[in-house]
């Protein structure tokens, strides 16, 4: 049984890491950009002033509104509109992640006062910690770092080639 579950664990860790890395690599810079370029001080202050349960309701809004995007995207892909389905899925997920991340950042302390939320958050954090402690996760993470380093070296080499080309033209 362990021989069967080990490859499945590797595959699940790889898929989770890939999806998480791709979406969060895009969502975090978008969230930071929004935070830098738009002045939402009054809105932020209002959100931070909310009691715990209204904070939970507000935190749930992006999930409730944007979660139906997945079946819509699946329908579009199933009807042959693959690009539209993919774009719909990606934009919906990115929007949801950005909004949820920003709201969680603003309301975390209040949300942790709700026993059921704190319990669920603890279970999710424990599950994530378990997954990250597995051999499969470490192996996939090492492969991801190696791939990232390879891409960075190739990019630097390409940029260097263009720089030399520009200076040789002058």
Residue pairs with C-beta under 8 A, 6 or more apart in sequence:
6 136
9 134
9 136
10 136
10 139
10 140
12 136
13 131
13 134
13 136
13 137
13 139
13 140
14 136
14 140
16 131
17 137
17 140
17 141
17 144
18 144
21 144
23 93
23 94
23 97
24 97
26 94
27 94
27 97
27 98
27 101
28 101
30 94
30 98
31 98
31 101
31 102
34 98
34 102
35 102
44 106
47 55
47 58
47 103
47 106
47 107
48 106
48 107
50 58
50 107
50 110
51 110
52 110
52 111
52 113
52 114
53 114
55 107
55 110
55 111
56 107
56 111
56 114
56 117
58 103
58 107
59 100
59 103
59 104
59 107
59 111
62 95
62 96
62 99
62 100
62 103
63 96
63 100
66 92
66 93
66 95
66 96
66 99
67 96
69 88
69 89
69 91
69 92
69 93
69 96
70 89
70 92
72 88
72 92
73 85
73 86
73 88
73 89
73 92
74 85
74 89
75 85
76 82
76 84
76 85
76 88
77 85
77 86
78 85
104 111
111 117
111 118
111 121
112 118
112 121
131 137
